[in-house]
Amino acid sequence: MFFSCNGLDLDRGASEAIELHAEFKESVFPLCTCKILLCDSSKFGVRSARFFADLGVCDIIITDSSADPSFIEKLSAAGVVVK
């Protein structure tokens, strides 16, 4: 499953501004064999109102070429595959 977020925090994970969006994602995660987060670099370090997934939930994070290399290194150190 491909999914997006409003923010991605290294400590808390992915977050959404809208509660219903976060609840939907949480409800379908158990049904997915592969979870791919689409997250542009402007969302790195951002915390929105509702956290819905720890970094460990994501199998792969796909981002853009403007991503801060140190943020990417920290994601990789947490065991996340970043492309």
C-alpha positions as CSV (number, residue, x, y, z in Angstrom):
1,M,0.0,0.0,0.0
2,F,1.2,3.5,-0.9
3,F,0.3,6.2,1.7
4,S,1.2,9.7,2.5
5,C,1.5,11.9,5.6
6,N,1.5,15.5,6.7
7,G,4.7,15.1,8.7
8,L,7.5,12.7,9.5
9,D,9.2,12.9,12.9
10,L,12.2,10.7,13.7
11,D,11.0,10.0,17.2
12,R,7.2,9.7,16.7
13,G,6.8,8.6,13.1
14,A,4.2,9.7,10.5
15,S,1.4,12.0,11.3
16,E,-1.7,13.5,9.8
17,A,-3.6,16.7,10.3
18,I,-7.0,15.1,9.9
19,E,-8.1,12.4,12.5
20,L,-10.2,10.5,10.0
21,H,-7.2,10.1,7.6
22,A,-5.0,8.7,10.4
23,E,-7.7,6.3,11.6
24,F,-8.2,5.0,8.0
25,K,-4.5,4.3,7.6
26,E,-4.3,2.6,10.9
27,S,-7.3,0.4,10.1
28,V,-5.8,-0.9,6.7
29,F,-2.2,-1.4,7.8
30,P,-2.8,-4.9,9.2
31,L,-4.1,-5.9,5.8
32,C,-1.1,-4.8,3.9
33,T,2.0,-6.9,3.2
34,C,4.1,-3.9,2.1
35,K,3.7,-0.3,3.3
36,I,5.4,2.4,1.2
37,L,5.4,6.0,2.5
38,L,5.5,8.8,-0.1
39,C,6.9,11.8,1.8
40,D,8.6,14.8,0.2
41,S,11.4,16.4,2.2
42,S,9.3,19.4,3.2
43,K,7.5,17.1,5.6
44,F,10.7,15.8,7.4
45,G,10.8,17.0,11.0
46,V,7.1,18.1,10.9
47,R,4.7,17.0,13.6
48,S,1.0,17.1,12.7
49,A,-1.9,16.7,15.1
50,R,-2.3,12.9,15.0
51,F,0.5,10.3,14.8
52,F,-0.6,7.1,13.0
53,A,2.6,5.0,12.3
54,D,6.0,4.5,13.9
55,L,8.9,4.5,11.5
56,G,9.1,0.7,11.9
57,V,5.7,0.3,10.2
58,C,7.1,1.7,6.9
59,D,8.8,-0.9,4.7
60,I,10.0,1.9,2.3
61,I,10.0,5.7,2.3
62,I,10.1,7.4,-1.1
63,T,11.2,11.0,-1.0
64,D,12.6,13.7,-3.3
65,S,16.2,14.6,-4.1
66,S,16.1,17.7,-1.9
67,A,16.0,15.5,1.3
68,D,18.5,16.4,4.0
69,P,21.2,13.7,3.9
70,S,21.5,13.7,7.7
71,F,17.7,13.0,8.0
72,I,18.0,10.2,5.5
73,E,21.0,8.7,7.5
74,K,18.9,8.7,10.7
75,L,16.0,7.0,8.9
76,S,18.4,4.4,7.6
77,A,19.9,3.9,11.0
78,A,16.3,3.2,12.3
79,G,16.1,0.4,9.8
80,V,14.0,2.2,7.2
81,V,14.8,1.8,3.5
82,V,14.8,5.2,1.8
83,K,14.6,5.7,-1.9
